[in-house]
Amino acid sequence: MTDATAATGNPRVTVPRSAWHALVVLMAGMFMALLDTTIVNVALPTIQVSLDASEATLSWIISGYALAFGIALIPAGRIGDRVGHKWVFFTGLLLFTIASLFCGLAQNSMQLIVARVVQGLAGGIFVPAVTAMIQLLFPGPVRGKAFAIMGSVIGVSTALGPILGGLIIEAFGDENGWRLVFWVNLPIGAIALLAAAKILPAGAEGKPKDGYDFVGLVLLTAGLIALLVPLIEGQDKGWPAWTFLTLAAGVLLIVAFAWWEKRIEDDNPMVPPHLFAHPAFTGGTILALVYFAAFTSIFFTISLLWQAGLGHTALESGVVGVPFAIGSIIGASQSNRLSQRLGRTVLVVGTAMVATGLVAVWAILRFVPAADLVNWDLLLPLLIAGIGSGLFIAPNAQFIVATVNRSEAGAASGVISVMQRVGSAIGIAVIGSVLFGTLHITSRDPAQVAQAFVDSAAHAMAVSAVLAVVSFALVFVLPRQVDAHGGPPVETSEKAIPA
């Protein structure tokens, strides 16, 4: 195999062409997983009518996917470390593609929710393999470039979802369109599966211990479910006592999970506690949760506002997200170069731009009357937020993953990804509760309905904006710099995590 010299300014660093071919396959899977976090948003009003779905069902369709995604991430990462990431990726992608088929075949709300949960579990199985294999396939100087590509795919797929969904519904009608929104995964998945079987390298990194932490898996799963279920169902049920008791139980279960992992630290825990010995890793995982709670929930709010509130089509709703998608491409394309030059400053700038953009969106929704609100009003704020998001996502992952041992890249990637997905689920659940909880429609007059939706969307966007501001503050817990070879942060390299 011919090696291609990495375009990093260091001619001695070479990367096999096969590694770049593998990256294309990995990015196809990442594109599908992240696309499905937002492409469904523009189909929610259509699904609600077609399946006579409740408001809680709409939240479950989005948050159930993210919750299941998060539950699978950490064990999938550990299994990949043991048996090799190739076939974990392949298995998850196969299940994801099959689940996408059944999402489109659903005849009622429950069938769709179950299919979405399975789809989320499948995504959680193969996504840790993506970041782990990037860590293992690419040497330090070019790893940042690979992560920048991943960041671009994450930002573009998440932001492109609404407009792609809108185009599909516009072209094929409401009843068939929302089903095809799920079936768009079928050809991509089929091609990616064939390519993965042929191109991805087999084998595991390191020799993890025998055995598996089933107790930890049960505690973590139960804890996440106990936290997310009341957040999703609470508003629809009127926040009865059981929702608060379940939230408290969820916190206790997460604490019990942490205690158990510490107790079996020398016996192959699902989440090695020493990963959190590094301040950058701990702070970065918290930052990931808060940032994704702010980031993914804005499309949920805007899609429901634009269609159910203002009466626009799914395509018109999707067009609103185009500036964010363009901004994400611009930001991600420059993130690697800027992070090498500026270190943590690029993350500071990125989160500051996201916070500024979302605060501006909130101000527009708060002060512009519904009758005067058009998509042009949101163009500049969403463009700014998109650029900031593109600048943030890839370097942030590089800063965190580079602080752990290579043999535990899968576990570290799983922890980071689970915080992102749980953050998305929490963000959408909370935003949904705020949006629907403050929505008071007392008349069938379209103008009154529109203004009620705008007022509620302003409240929801305020929560997203606050989370973005908190993300900006949390960036400062990360190290100022990651060394040029993708190793531990320069300022803490003497405290590198042991094998």
C-alpha positions in Angstrom: 0.0 0.0 0.0 1.4 3.4 -1.0 1.7 5.9 1.8 0.5 9.5 1.5 2.6 12.1 3.2 0.4 14.0 5.7 -0.1 17.7 4.9 1.1 18.9 8.2 4.4 20.5 7.5 6.2 17.4 8.7 7.3 15.3 5.7 8.3 12.4 8.0 4.8 11.7 9.1 2.9 9.4 6.7 -0.6 8.0 6.8 -1.6 5.0 4.7 -4.2 5.8 2.0 -6.2 3.0 3.5 -6.6 5.1 6.7 -8.3 7.9 4.7 -10.5 5.4 2.9 -11.5 4.0 6.3 -12.3 7.6 7.5 -14.8 8.0 4.6 -16.6 4.8 5.8 -16.6 6.0 9.4 -17.9 9.4 8.4 -20.8 7.8 6.5 -21.9 6.1 9.7 -21.4 9.3 11.7 -23.4 11.2 9.2 -26.4 8.8 9.5 -26.3 8.8 13.3 -26.2 12.6 13.6 -28.5 13.3 10.7 -31.2 11.4 12.5 -31.0 13.6 15.6 -32.5 16.5 13.7 -34.0 15.3 10.4 -37.1 14.1 12.2 -37.7 17.6 13.7 -39.4 18.9 10.6 -41.5 15.8 10.3 -42.9 16.0 13.9 -46.1 18.1 13.0 -46.8 15.6 10.1 -46.2 12.6 12.3 -48.5 14.1 15.0 -51.3 14.3 12.5 -50.6 11.1 10.7 -50.4 8.9 13.9 -52.5 11.1 16.2 -49.5 11.5 18.4 -49.4 13.4 21.7 -46.9 16.1 22.7 -45.1 13.6 24.9 -44.8 11.3 22.0 -43.1 14.0 20.0 -40.5 14.4 22.7 -40.1 10.7 23.0 -39.4 10.4 19.2 -36.4 12.8 19.7 -35.3 12.2 23.3 -35.9 8.4 23.2 -33.5 8.2 20.4 -30.9 10.2 22.3 -31.5 8.3 25.5 -31.0 4.9 23.9 -28.0 6.2 22.0 -26.4 7.3 25.3 -27.1 4.0 27.1 -25.3 2.0 24.5 -22.2 4.2 24.0 -20.0 3.2 27.0 -20.4 -0.6 26.8 -20.0 -0.5 23.0 -16.7 1.4 23.5 -15.4 -1.1 25.9 -16.5 -4.1 23.7 -14.7 -2.4 20.8 -11.5 -2.2 22.9 -11.7 -5.9 23.6 -12.8 -7.4 20.3 -11.9 -4.8 17.8 -13.8 -1.8 16.6 -14.5 -2.9 13.0 -17.2 -5.5 13.7 -18.7 -3.4 16.5 -19.1 -0.6 14.0 -20.5 -3.1 11.4 -23.0 -4.6 13.7 -24.3 -1.3 15.0 -24.6 0.1 11.5 -26.5 -3.0 10.3 -29.0 -2.7 13.2 -29.4 1.0 12.6 -30.3 0.5 9.0 -32.8 -2.2 9.8 -34.4 0.0 12.5 -34.6 2.9 10.0 -36.7 0.6 7.8 -39.1 -0.2 10.7 -39.4 3.5 11.7 -40.8 4.2 8.3 -43.2 1.3 8.5 -44.7 2.3 11.9 -48.5 2.4 12.1 -48.9 4.0 15.5 -47.0 6.1 18.0 -45.8 3.1 20.1 -44.3 1.3 17.1 -42.5 4.4 16.0 -41.1 5.1 19.5 -39.9 1.5 19.9 -38.2 1.6 16.4 -36.6 4.9 17.3 -35.3 3.5 20.6 -33.8 0.6 18.7 -32.3 2.9 16.2 -30.8 5.0 19.0 -29.3 1.9 20.6 -27.8 0.9 17.3 -26.3 4.4 16.8 -24.8 4.1 20.3 -23.2 0.8 19.4 -21.2 2.0 16.3 -20.5 5.7 17.1 -17.7 5.0 19.7 -15.9 3.0 17.1 -15.7 6.1 14.9 -13.7 8.3 17.3 -11.7 5.3 18.6 -10.6 4.3 15.2 -9.6 7.8 14.3 -7.5 7.9 17.4 -5.9 4.6 16.5 -5.5 5.1 12.7 -4.0 8.6 12.6 -0.7 9.8 14.2 -0.8 12.9 16.3 0.1 15.6 13.7 -2.7 14.5 11.4 -5.2 13.3 14.0 -6.4 16.9 14.4 -7.2 17.0 10.7 -9.2 13.8 10.9 -11.1 15.1 14.0 -11.8 18.4 12.1 -13.4 16.3 9.3 -15.4 14.5 11.9 -16.5 17.9 13.4 -17.5 19.1 10.0 -19.6 16.0 9.5 -21.2 16.3 12.9 -22.1 20.0 12.4 -23.3 19.7 8.9 -25.3 16.5 9.4 -27.0 17.9 12.5 -27.8 21.2 10.8 -28.6 19.7 7.4 -31.2 17.3 8.8 -34.1 19.8 8.9 -33.7 21.0 5.3 -33.2 17.5 3.9 -36.3 16.4 5.8 -38.2 19.4 4.5 -37.2 18.6 0.9 -38.3 15.0 1.2 -41.7 15.9 2.7 -42.2 18.6 0.1 -41.4 16.2 -2.7 -43.4 13.2 -1.5 -46.2 14.7 0.6 -47.0 14.5 4.2 -48.1 10.8 4.6 -45.2 9.3 2.6 -42.7 12.1 3.3 -42.2 11.5 7.0 -41.6 7.8 6.3 -39.0 8.5 3.6 -37.3 10.7 6.1 -36.3 7.5 7.9 -35.7 5.5 4.7 -33.1 7.9 3.4 -30.7 5.9 5.7 -31.3 2.7 3.7 -29.1 3.3 0.6 -26.4 5.0 2.7 -26.4 2.2 5.2 -26.2 -0.5 2.5 -23.2 1.1 0.8 -21.5 1.9 4.1 -21.9 -1.8 5.3 -20.3 -3.2 2.1 -17.5 -0.7 2.4 -16.9 -1.3 6.1 -16.6 -5.1 5.6 -14.0 -4.6 2.9 -12.1 -1.5 4.0 -12.0 -1.1 7.8 -9.0 -2.8 9.5 -9.7 -5.6 11.9 -8.1 -6.2 15.4 -8.3 -4.7 18.8 -6.0 -2.2 20.5 -4.4 -3.5 23.7 -5.4 -6.6 25.7 -8.3 -5.6 28.1 -9.0 -7.9 31.0 -11.5 -10.7 30.8 -15.0 -10.3 32.1 -17.5 -7.5 31.8 -19.1 -5.0 34.2 -22.8 -6.0 33.9 -23.6 -4.4 37.3 -22.2 -1.1 36.2 -24.2 -1.4 32.9 -27.4 -2.0 34.8 -26.8 0.9 37.3 -25.9 3.3 34.5 -28.9 2.3 32.3 -31.4 2.5 35.2 -30.0 5.8 36.3 -30.2 7.4 32.9 -33.8 6.1 32.3 -34.9 7.3 35.8 -33.5 10.8 34.9 -34.9 11.1 31.4 -38.4 9.5 31.7 -39.8 12.1 34.1 -38.2 14.9 32.1 -40.0 13.7 29.0 -43.3 12.7 30.6 -43.5 15.3 33.4 -45.1 18.1 31.5 -47.7 15.9 29.8 -48.7 14.3 33.1 -48.8 17.5 35.1 -45.6 16.8 37.1 -47.1 14.3 39.6 -45.1 13.2 42.7 -43.7 10.1 40.9 -41.7 12.3 38.5 -39.8 14.0 41.3 -39.2 10.7 43.1 -38.0 9.1 39.9 -35.6 12.0 39.3 -34.2 11.6 42.8 -33.8 7.8 42.3 -32.0 8.5 39.0 -29.4 10.7 40.9 -28.9 8.0 43.5 -28.4 5.3 40.8 -25.8 7.4 39.1 -24.0 7.9 42.4 -24.2 4.2 43.0 -22.8 3.6 39.5 -19.8 5.8 40.3 -19.3 4.0 43.7 -19.4 0.6 42.0 -16.9 1.6 39.3 -14.5 2.8 41.9 -14.9 -0.4 43.9 -14.0 -2.6 40.9 -11.4 -0.3 39.5 -8.9 -3.1 39.2 -11.4 -5.6 37.7 -12.2 -4.1 34.3 -14.9 -1.5 35.1 -17.1 -0.3 32.3 -15.8 3.3 32.9 -12.3 3.2 34.3 -12.3 5.7 37.2 -8.8 6.8 36.5 -10.0 8.4 33.3 -11.4 11.1 35.5 -8.1 11.7 37.3 -7.3 14.2 34.6 -9.0 17.6 35.1 -9.3 18.1 31.3 -11.2 14.9 30.8 -13.6 15.5 33.7 -14.2 19.1 32.8 -14.5 18.2 29.1 -17.2 15.6 29.7 -19.3 18.0 31.7 -18.8 20.7 29.1 -20.0 18.1 26.4 -23.2 17.5 28.3 -24.1 21.2 28.7 -23.1 22.2 25.2 -25.1 19.5 23.5 -28.1 20.3 25.6 -27.9 23.8 24.2 -26.9 22.9 20.7 -29.3 20.2 19.5 -32.5 21.6 21.2 -32.6 24.8 19.1 -33.7 22.8 16.0 -36.6 21.2 18.0 -37.8 24.6 19.0 -37.5 26.3 15.6 -39.0 23.4 13.7 -42.2 23.3 15.8 -42.4 27.1 15.8 -42.1 27.5 12.1 -44.6 24.8 11.2 -47.1 24.3 14.0 -47.0 28.0 15.0 -46.4 30.1 12.0 -47.9 27.7 9.4 -44.9 27.3 7.1 -44.1 24.1 5.2 -41.6 21.5 6.3 -39.2 22.8 3.6 -39.6 26.4 4.7 -38.9 25.2 8.2 -35.8 23.4 7.0 -34.4 26.4 5.2 -34.2 28.3 8.5 -31.3 26.0 9.5 -29.2 26.5 6.4 -27.2 29.4 7.8 -26.2 27.2 10.8 -25.2 24.4 8.4 -23.0 26.8 6.3 -21.5 28.3 9.4 -20.7 24.8 10.7 -18.8 24.0 7.5 -16.8 27.2 7.7 -16.0 26.7 11.4 -15.1 23.1 11.2 -12.9 23.6 8.1 -10.7 26.0 10.1 -10.9 24.4 13.5 -7.8 22.2 13.2 -5.5 25.0 12.0 -6.8 27.4 14.6 -6.6 24.9 17.5 -2.9 24.3 16.6 -2.2 28.0 16.7 -4.5 29.2 19.4 -5.0 26.1 21.6 -8.0 26.5 24.0 -8.7 29.9 22.7 -10.4 28.4 19.6 -12.9 26.7 22.0 -13.4 29.9 23.9 -14.2 31.8 20.6 -16.4 29.0 19.4 -18.6 28.8 22.5 -18.7 32.6 22.7 -20.1 32.7 19.2 -22.7 30.0 19.9 -23.8 31.9 23.1 -24.0 35.2 21.2 -26.0 33.7 18.3 -28.5 32.0 20.6 -29.0 35.1 22.8 -29.6 37.0 19.6 -32.2 34.4 18.5 -33.9 34.7 21.8 -34.0 38.5 21.6 -35.6 38.3 18.1 -38.3 35.9 19.3 -38.9 38.0 22.4 -39.2 41.4 20.7 -40.3 40.8 17.1 -44.1 40.2 16.7 -45.1 36.9 15.2 -46.7 38.7 12.2 -43.4 40.3 11.3 -41.1 37.2 11.9 -39.4 35.8 8.9 -36.4 33.5 8.4 -34.2 36.4 7.4 -34.4 37.6 10.9 -32.6 34.5 12.2 -30.0 34.3 9.4 -27.1 36.2 11.0 -27.5 34.8 14.5 -27.7 31.2 13.3 -24.7 31.8 11.0 -22.7 33.1 13.9 -23.8 30.2 16.1 -23.0 27.7 13.3 -19.5 29.0 12.9 -18.9 28.8 16.6 -20.2 25.2 16.7 -17.9 24.2 13.9 -15.0 25.7 15.7 -15.8 23.9 19.0 -16.8 20.3 18.3 -13.7 18.8 16.7 -11.0 20.5 18.8 -13.0 19.8 22.0 -13.0 16.0 21.2 -9.3 16.1 20.4 -8.5 17.9 23.7 -10.4 15.3 25.7 -9.5 12.0 24.0 -5.8 12.9 23.8 -5.6 12.8 27.6 -6.1 9.0 27.9 -4.2 5.8 27.0 -4.6 4.6 23.4 -5.8 1.2 24.6 -8.7 2.9 26.3 -9.7 5.2 23.4 -13.0 3.4 23.0 -13.9 3.8 26.7 -13.0 7.5 26.6 -14.8 8.1 23.4 -17.8 6.3 24.9 -17.8 8.5 27.9 -17.6 11.7 25.8 -20.3 10.6 23.4 -22.6 9.5 26.2 -22.4 12.9 27.8 -23.2 14.4 24.4 -26.2 12.2 23.8 -27.5 12.5 27.4 -27.1 16.2 27.1 -29.1 16.2 23.9 -31.8 14.1 25.5 -32.0 16.3 28.6 -31.9 19.5 26.5 -34.8 18.4 24.3 -36.8 17.0 27.2 -36.4 20.3 29.2 -36.9 22.5 26.1 -40.0 20.5 25.2 -41.4 20.9 28.7 -40.8 24.7 28.6 -42.2 25.0 25.1 -45.4 23.1 25.6 -45.7 24.1 29.3 -45.8 27.8 28.4 -48.0 27.4 25.3 -51.4 28.7 26.0 -53.7 28.9 23.0 -57.1 30.3 23.8 -58.3 31.0 20.2 -58.3 29.3 16.8 -57.3 32.6 15.2 -54.1 32.0 13.3 -52.6 35.3 14.5 -53.2 34.4 18.1 -51.8 30.9 17.6 -48.7 32.2 15.9 -48.0 34.7 18.7 -48.6 32.1 21.4 -46.0 29.8 19.7 -43.5 32.7 19.3 -43.8 33.6 23.0 -43.3 29.9 24.1 -40.4 29.5 21.7 -38.8 32.6 23.2 -39.0 30.9 26.6 -37.5 27.7 25.3 -34.7 29.6 23.4 -33.9 31.4 26.6 -33.1 28.1 28.2 -30.9 27.1 25.3 -29.1 30.5 25.4 -28.4 30.1 29.2 -26.9 26.6 28.6 -24.7 28.1 25.8 -23.5 30.8 28.2 -22.7 28.1 30.8 -20.8 26.2 28.2 -18.7 29.2 27.5 -17.8 29.4 31.2 -16.9 25.7 31.4 -14.4 25.9 28.5 -11.9 27.5 30.9 -11.6 24.2 32.8 -9.8 22.6 29.8 -6.0 22.8 29.3 -4.6 25.7 27.4 -2.9 23.5 24.8 -2.7 19.9 23.5 0.8 19.1 22.3 1.6 18.8 18.6 1.4 15.0 18.5 -2.0 14.7 20.0 -0.7 13.5 23.4 -1.6 14.7 26.8 -1.9 18.5 27.3 1.4 20.2 27.6 0.7 21.8 30.9 -0.2 18.4 32.5 1.9 16.0 30.5 3.9 14.9 33.6 0.6 13.6 35.0 -0.3 11.4 32.1 -2.8 8.7 32.9 -1.1 5.4 33.4 -1.8 2.3 31.3 
